[in-house]
C-alpha cells in the first residue's frame, strides 16, 4: 500500500521510509487492497487561493454532494483530517478565511468518499503545499516532493493575481514544476494536468467571449451532478473553451504547448471558492461556492 505521507510503498503500522505511523483505518482499507487512493496535489503560487479552494471543496461535499448523491458521505481517515475539516468549515461559516499553508512539510488530509455514482468508494489524499514551494525547482523537491507520485496534478491559478505579463508568469509556474520533477527524476508525461482558474467570480469579463463558461459559473445547477458521466461531458466542453481562451486571448501559447508536450493530457476548469470576493479578509456574504467540485471530478477521472 502507499504511505499517505511520502507516497512510497509501505507495509506494517509504520512507514519504513518516512517513519510516520500510518492511520489504522487507512491500513484496514489498503492492506492488501489493490485500489490506490486518488491523490489531489494542489500546485500554485502564494495568494492564488489553494487553501481556500480546498476548504470550499470540502464544504461543497457536505452541502451539495450529499443532496445529489443519495448514499454519499465523506469520512476522515484520521483525527487530524477530521479536525482540519471542522476548523476550516467553522471559519467559513463565520465569514473568515482559512490560513495559508505554512512553509513546512504538510501532512495530507485523508478522506473516504463513499458511494459516489460512477466512481464508487475511493480514498482521497489532499496535499496543500505552501505557495513558496513553487518558486524554485529546489523548493518543489524540499517542500512538495510528493507531487511526483500523483497521477493528476491540479494547477490552481488566479488570473487576477498573476504578475504582468500574465502569460509569462503562468509559463514560469509550469517551467518550475517541470524542472522540479526532473530534479527528482520523475516523469511528468505520466501525469494529467488539471488547470484550475480560481476566483472566477472576478473573471466574467475575461471569459466574455465564452458564454458556456460564463453560464456554467453564473448558474451552476448541483442537480446536474447527479449523473457524473453526463456532467463530465459538460466539463469537457468547458475545458475546450478555456483552452481556447488560454491560448488565444490570454496569449499563453508557450504555456499551452509546454503542457501538451510534457503531460499525458491537460484539462481546464474555473471555480469560485467563495462566490464573491472577501472584503478586508472577511466574507461580506455567506459562502456560495461555484463549480468547486469540477476539479475533483477531473482528479477522479484521471486517477
N, C-alpha and C positions, 0 to 999 in steps of 0.2 A: 504494500500500500504506500501511497505518497505521504510523506510527512507534511502536515499542513503549514509548517513554519519555514522549512527550507526547500520543500517540494522535491526532495530526493527520496529514493526507495528506502523505506524503513520497516523494521519488524520489532515487535515487542512493545512494552509500555513507554520506553524512552528511545527517541531517535538516536541512532548510533553516530550520526553526522553532526547535528547541531546540539545534541544533548538535551533537547527540550522534551519534557513529559508530554505524551500525546493524550488528548482528551479521551476518557474512557468510552463515551458514546461514539466517537469517531472510530475507535478501534473496533467496537462491536459492529459497526456498519461496514468497515473496509478491510478487516482482517480476512483475507481470502476472498474478498468481494471484487469482482472484475471491473465493475463500472467505476471509473475515476470521477472525482468531483469536477464540477465546472469551476474554472478559475477566472475571476474578474480582476484584472490588473489595471488600475487607473493610472494613466500616464498623462502628465501635463505640467505646465509652469505654475508657479505660485500665483494665487489670486484668480485662477480660472474656474474655480467652483467645484473642484473634485469632491471635497469632503461634504459640502452642502448637497451636491447632487446625490451622493451615496445615501445620505440621510433621507432625502426626499424619495429615493427609490424604495427604501425600506418602509417609509410612510405609505407609499402607494400600494405596497404588498398588503398592508394591514387594511387600508381604507378602500382600495379598488379591487384588487385581485380576489379577495375573499368573497366579494359580491358576485363577480362574473365567473369564477371557477368554483363550482359548487362544493368540492371537498378540499379545496386548497387551504393550507396553513403553512406558516413559517415557524421553525423552531431553532433556537440557538444550539450550537454544538458544544459550547462550554459557557461557564458562568460569565466570563469576560465579554463574550459576544452578546449575551443577554443584557448585561449591564450597559454596554456601549449603545445598544439599540434603545434601551429605555431612556438613557440620558439624552441622546440626540433627539428622540421624538418629544421628550418633555421640553427641550429647548425650543423646538419648532412650534409646539403648541402655545408656548409663552411669547412667541414672536421674536425669539432670539436665534442666533445662528451658531452652529457647532464651530468649535475652534479648528483652525487649520492644523494639519498633521505636523507634529513636532519632528525635528530632524534627528531621528534615530531609526533603529531597525523596527519597523512597525509590525506588530502582531496582526495576523489576519483576523477578520471577522468571519466566523464559520456558521453556516446555516443549513438546515434541511428544508428544502422546498418540496412539500409533499402534495402528491396527487394533482399535478399540473396536466391539463389536456395537452396531448401531443408529446410532451416531454417526460411524463411520468413523475417519479420522485427522484430528485437529484440533490446532492450536496453542493453548496456554493461557497467557495472561499473568496473573500473580498480583500484585496490588498490596496491600501491607500498610502503610497509612499509620499514623502514631502516633495513639494514642487522643486526645491533646490536640487534634488537628486538628478533632475533632467537638464541642468545647466551644462554639465560636462559628462563625457563618457566615463570618467573616473567616479563621478558621483553616482551614476547608474550602477556601476559594479559594487560600490560600497553600500548604498542605501536602498537599492531596488534590484538586487541581483536575481530575485525570484522571478522577474518578468521573463527570463529566458525560457522558463518551463511552461508558460501559458500558451494554449493553443489560440486563444483570441485575446488581443490587446486593445484596450479601449483608450483612444486618444481623446481627452476632454479639452476642448479649445474654446476659449471665449474670444470671439472676434472683436468685441469692444475693448478687450484688454491686451490684444496683440500690439506690439510696437510697430510703428510705421517704418518702412513699408510692410504691411501685414503679411504679404505673401513670402517675404524674406524671413520674417520671424517664425512663420509656420514651417517653412522649409528647415529652419535651424533646429526645431524640435525633432523633426524626423531624422535629420542628419545625425544629431547627437545620439538618438536612440539606436540607430543602425551601428554607429561607431561603438557604443557601449556594448551592444550584443556581440559585435566582432571581438571586442576586448575579452569577452567571456567565452569566446569560441562557440557561440550559439548561432543558430541559423534562422534568420527572420523569414526565410522562404517557407518555413513550416507553420508560420503564424498567419492568422487572419486579422486584419486591421479594421477596427470599428471607429471611424472618425465621428465624434460626437460634438456638435456645436452647442455649447452651453449658453445660458442666459438669453435664450431665443425670444423671450418676451420683448427684448430690445432690438430685434432684428427684422421686424416686419418690413421695414424699408429696404434692407439688404436683400430680402428674398422676394421683393415686389414683383419680379418677372416670373415667379414660380408659384402660381396660385395654389397648386396642390399642396405645396409645403406650408404656405400661409394658412390655408383652410385646415390642414391637419393640426397645426399648432393652435389655431384660434378656437376650434370647437372639437377637440378630441372626444370621441364617444367611447367610454370604457367598455360599453356593451360589445363593441367590435372585438374586444379581446377574448370574448367567449369562444371564438373559433380562431385559435392561433395560426392555423395553417392558412386561412384566408387573410388574416391580419398581416402575416409576413409577406404575402404578395403585395399588399398595400405598401409595406415598408420598402420593398424593392423599388417600387415606383418613386417613392420619396427619395431613396438613395440615388437613383439615376438623376433626378432633378438637382439634388445637392452636389452631385459630381460635376454636372454641367456648370452650376454656379461657381464651384471652386476653381475650375479650370478657366472658364471664360470671363466671368465677372470679377472674381477675386484676383484672377490672373496668376494663380499659384500653379502654373504648369510644371515647374520643376518638382514641386511637392507631389503633384499627381503622378508624374512619370516615375519618380523615385519610388513611390508607394507601389505602383504597378510592377516595377521591376523587382523590388526587394521582398514582397509579401505574397502569400498564396492568393489572396484576393483582398479587396478593400470595399467596405460599405460605409455609407454616410447616414447620419440621423441628426436631429436637432431636438433639444429639450429645454424646458424651462422648469427648473427645480422648485421655484417659489411661486411662479405665476405673475409676479410683479417685483420690480427692484426694491431692495430694502432702503430705508431712509435712516442714515446715521447708524448703520449696523443693526437696525431692528426692522422687523416686518411691520408695515403700515396696515396690512390687511391679513386675514387668515391665509395660510399657505394653500395654494392651488396648483399642485404640480401638473405639468402638461407633458405628456409623451415620455415620461421618465422610465417607463417600462420598456420602451423601444430598444435601447442598447442592451438591456438584459436579455431580451429575446434573441438579439443577434448573437450574444455570447453563447446562449444555449444552442442556437442553430449551429454555430461553428465549433462547439465543444462536443 
